[in-house]
């Protein structure tokens, strides 16, 4: 199966390297366009999130070299491949297919079972289709992955009461401050999904006051939270004006530049005070050197490790159940892919049957001297349609009822029959 994945993720790549391989939408479009120009690449999809950047390839043979993709990703970012080569992984065939299904289902996420990844997988596939970089093979693969992920969500408890990056950030705050949040103030920069979840979780933990700022000042932010007490909206350009009051600073934006810089922090805060700075963006929003300022405890995405789970055994059982669902979908995709490879043989078989059928019909109709031409055409159409329907039933039913080994044996026999007639 000539399907391949090459990429980096939070497991293989520290954030200081991973953020350099995080791609904006414009960069994704550029990469997909250039990927299509690589010899041997038939279809491609690029998935780039805060925790992973992966390229999915359908190639014209099973010897595709993933290094060509790695080189392109580094080139777009002005990076040297030899410095990043050790972080890339490369999967092929069934392993690549199963990896995507696990990614879409949240099994490969830093936060096990999180929901956000499914939308990101859909968005990546949608962009590829818009650029005509994804067609039959990857379209089917991604649709099946989304379907499998939805079934995992429905029939397991992985995503029920699951943690999220936003909730983990709030949990980290609670642990660091020993649960005493009533007299604390927070500044949240960025009100996307992660920032909004962080805000909701801080509110649930009884935070005293929260300053909220957003680079785009979206209507969603104010309509969602404006009625809540203890929340004050601050213009983005004035974010440093409330920094001295803040005990907690959480930033999660898609800004290409720092939202928090060391020099501005030093200018904005007065005296010693214990503060928590949590950077939930990739690329990072905060200058990491803020951690050198006395009193500041700095955390980023790689510090949000899920080390405590009250239901470890139950969650492991849910992972097992999820993988059983995924394995069934992987098998069905493998059968579909294998069957697709037999389409030329099926076309040849249909032509063979049509040749025999047309000869017999013509011979029979020539003996019906009293029949009109319209009657003869009606008879020809009726017989031809019935035979094709029966033939298709026998050919395509094997795809639904047979195992991959049975499908292979079935078409080997058909191929032998067609080959023998040519001898």
SULJOGI-V750634 format. One record per pair of residues at least 12 apart in sequence whose C-alpha atoms are under 10 Angstrom apart, sorted by the first residue. I is the first residue (numbers start at 0). J is the second residue. Records with the same first field share a line. If there is no record, write none. Layout:
I: J  J
This chain:
0: 57  58  60  61  91  92  93  95  96  333  336  337  340
1: 56  57  58  59  60  61  62  63  91  92  93  95  336
2: 42  43  55  56  57  58  59  60  61  63  90  91  92  93  94  95  96  136  137  140
3: 43  54  55  56  57  58  61  62  63  64  65  89  90  91  92  93  94  95  96
4: 43  44  45  53  54  55  56  57  65  68  87  88  89  90  91  92  94  95  96  98  99
5: 45  52  53  54  55  56  64  65  66  67  68  69  87  88  89  90  91  95
6: 20  45  46  47  51  52  53  54  55  65  68  69  72  86  87  88  89  90
7: 20  21  47  50  51  52  53  54  69  83  84  85  86  87  88  89
8: 20  47  48  49  50  51  52  53  86  87  88  107  108  109
9: 49  50  51  52  86  107  108  109  300  301
10: 50  51  86  107  108  109  301
11: 51  85  86  87  88
12: 50  51  83  85  86  87  301
13: 50  86  300  301
14: 49  50  280  281  282  283  299  300  301  302
15: 281  282  283  287  301
16: 82  83  86  282
17: 49  50  51  52  83  86  281  282  283
18: 48  49  50  51  52  280  281  282  283
19: 72  73  76  77  78  83  281  282  283
20: 47  48  49  51  52  53  72  73  75  76  78  83  281  282
21: 46  47  48  49  50  51  52  53  72  76  281  282
22: 45  46  47  48  49  52  72  75  76  281  282
23: 47  48  253  255
24: 47  123  126
26: 72  75  76
27: 44  45  46  47  72  75  123  126  127
28: 45  126  127  129  130  132
29: 75
30: 43  44  45  54  68  71  72  74  75
31: 43  44  45  54  126  127  130  131  132  133
32: 127  130  131  132
33: 68  71
34: 54  56  67  68  71  72  132
35: 56  130  131  132  133
37: 58  67  68  71
38: 58  59  63  67
39: 56  57  58  59  60  61  62  63  64
40: 56  57  58  59  60  63  132
41: 56  57  58  59  60  132  133  134  136  137
42: 55  56  57  58  59  127  128  131  132  133  134  135  136  137  138
43: 55  56  57  58  124  127  128  131  132  133  134  136  137  138
44: 56  57  120  123  124  125  126  127  128  130  132  133  137  138  141
45: 120  122  123  124  126  127  132
46: 116  119  120  121  122  123  124  126  127
47: 119  120  122  123
48: 115  116  119  120  123  280  281  282
49: 253  279  280  281  282  283  300
50: 107  108  109  116  280  281  300  301
51: 102  107  108  109  281
52: 72  87
53: 68  69  72  87  88  89  99
54: 68  69  72  89
55: 68  90  91  95  96  99  133  137
56: 68  91  95  132  133  136  137
57: 91  92  133  134  136  137
61: 91  92
62: 91
63: 91
64: 89
65: 87  88  89  90  91
66: 80  84  87  89
69: 83  84  87  88  89
70: 83  84
92: 333
93: 329  330  332  333
94: 329
96: 137  140  141  144  328  329  330  332  333
97: 144  322  325  326  328  329  330  332
98: 144  325  329
99: 120  140  141  143  144  145  148  325  329
100: 140  141  143  144  145  146  147  148  322  324  325  326  328  329
101: 144  147  148  151  321  322  325  326
102: 116  117  120  144  145  148
103: 115  116  117  118  119  120  121  141  144  145  146  147  148  149  151
104: 116  117  120  144  145  146  147  148  149  150  151  152  157  158  321  322  325
105: 117  148  151  152  157  158  318  321
106: 148  151  157  318  321  322
108: 163
109: 163  164  300  301  303  304  305
110: 158  161  162  163  164  167  303  304  305
111: 157  158  161  162  163  305  314  318
112: 148  151  152  155  156  157  158  159  160  161  162  163  314  317  318  321
113: 152  157  158  159  160  161  162  163  164
114: 148  149  152  157  158  159  161  162  163
115: 163  164  192  193
117: 144  145  148  149
118: 145
120: 141  142  144  145
121: 141  142  144  145
123: 141
124: 137  138  140  141  142
125: 138  141
136: 332  335  336  339
139: 332  335  336
140: 328  329  332  333  335  336
143: 325  328  329  331  332
144: 325  328  329  332
146: 325  328
147: 321  324  325  326  327  328  329
148: 321  324  325  328
150: 321  324  325
151: 317  318  320  321  322  323  324  325
152: 321
154: 317  320  321  324
155: 314  316  317  318  319  320  321  324
156: 313  314  316  317  318  320  321
157: 313  314  315  316  317  318  320  321
158: 317
161: 314
162: 305  308
163: 192  193  196  197
164: 192  193  194  196  197  279  300  303  304
165: 192  193  194  195  196  197  198  199  200  201  249  251  279
166: 193  194  195  196  197  198  199  200  201
167: 196  197  200  300  303  304  305
168: 193  194  196  197  198  200  201  249  277  278  279  298  299  300  302  303
169: 196  197  198  199  200  201  202  203  204  247  249  277
170: 197  200  201  204  303
171: 275  277  298  302  303  304
172: 201  204  246  247  248  249  275  276  277
173: 201  204  206
175: 274  275  296
176: 246  247  273  274  275
178: 204  205  206
179: 204  205  206  207
180: 201  202  204  205  206  207  208  246  247
181: 202  204  205  206  207  208
182: 205  206  207  208  246
183: 205  206  207  208  209  244  245  246  247
184: 206  207  208  209  210  229  230  241  242  244  245  246  247  248
185: 198  201  206  207  208  209  210  211  230  241  242  244  245  246  247  248  249  274  275  276
186: 198  208  209  210  211  212  230  231  232  233  238  239  241  242  244  245  246  247  248  249  250  276
187: 209  210  211  212  213  232  233  238  245  247  248  249  250  251  277
188: 210  211  212  213  214  233  235  238  248  249  250  251  252  258  259  278  284
189: 211  212  213  214  215  216  220  235  249  250  251  252  253  254  258  279  280
190: 211  212  213  214  215  216  217  219  220  250  251  252
191: 213  217  219  220  251  252  253
192: 251  252
193: 249  250  251  252  279  280
194: 211  213  249  250  251  252  279  280
195: 211  220  223  224  251
197: 249  250  251  279
198: 210  211  224  230  249
199: 224
202: 227  228  229  230
206: 229  230
207: 228  229  230
208: 228  229  230  231  245
209: 228  229  230  231  232  245  247  248
210: 229  230  231  232  233  234  238  241  242  244  245  248
211: 224  230  231  232  233  234  235  238  249
212: 231  232  233  234  235  236  237  238  250
213: 232  233  234  235  236  238  250  251  252
214: 234  235  236  252  253  254  258
215: 234  235
216: 232  233  234  235
220: 232
235: 258
236: 258
238: 258  259  267
239: 258  259  260  263  264  266  267  268
240: 267  268
241: 267  268
242: 263  264  266  267  268  269
243: 264  265  266  267  268  269  270  272  274
244: 267  268  269  272  274
245: 268  272  273  274  275  276
246: 272  273  274  275  276  295
247: 273  274  275  276  277  295  296
248: 274  275  276  277  278  297
249: 275  276  277  278  279  280  284  285  298  299
250: 276  277  278  279  280  283  284  285  299
251: 277  278  279  280  281  282  283  284  285
252: 278  279  280  281  282  283  284
253: 280  281  282  283  284
254: 280  281  282  283  284
255: 281  282  283  284
256: 282  283  284  285  286
257: 282  283  284  285  286
258: 278  283  284  285  286
259: 276  278  283  284  285  286  287  289
260: 284  285  286  287  288  289
261: 285  286  287  288  289  290  291  292
262: 286  288  289
263: 289
264: 286  289  292
265: 289  292
270: 293  294
271: 292  293  294  295
272: 293  294  295
273: 293  294  295  296
274: 292  293  294  295  296  297
275: 290  294  295  296  297  298
276: 289  290  295  296  297  298  299
277: 296  297  298  299  300  302  303
278: 297  298  299  300  301  302
279: 298  299  300  301  302  303
280: 299  300
281: 299  300
283: 299  300
284: 299
285: 297  298  299
287: 299
330: 402  403
331: 398  399  402  403
333: 403
334: 398  399  401  402  403  404  406  407
335: 398  399  403
337: 398  403  406  407
338: 395  397  398  403  406  407  410
339: 398
341: 406  407  410  411  414
344: 410  411  413  414  417
345: 391  394  395  410  413  414
347: 414  417
348: 390  394  413  414  416  417
349: 387  390  391  394
351: 417  420
352: 383  386  387  390
353: 383  386  387
356: 379  382  383  386  387
357: 379  382  383
360: 375  378  379  380  382  383
361: 375  379
363: 375  379
364: 376  378  379
394: 406  409  410  413
397: 409  410
